[in-house]
């Protein structure tokens, strides 16, 4: 992937994407990025006759600056 591109991957039999992967580029899609003061980030890609959105929400409770909760990678 280069600058101005996003890749969406789907596992075989997956509900979202049905096992197909797509790469959106600035030549075939439009991109949107938005955020809120409470830390939410929304990314969207629209093109190739598809529209995909991802919403990333920080864990609750939001901790004071410089503090964080330990996390693990799923899967």
Secondary structure, 3 states (H helix, E strand, C coil): CCCCEEEECCCCCCCCCCCCCEEEECCCEEEEEEECCCCCEEEEEEECCEEEEEEECCCCCCCCCCCCCCCCCCC
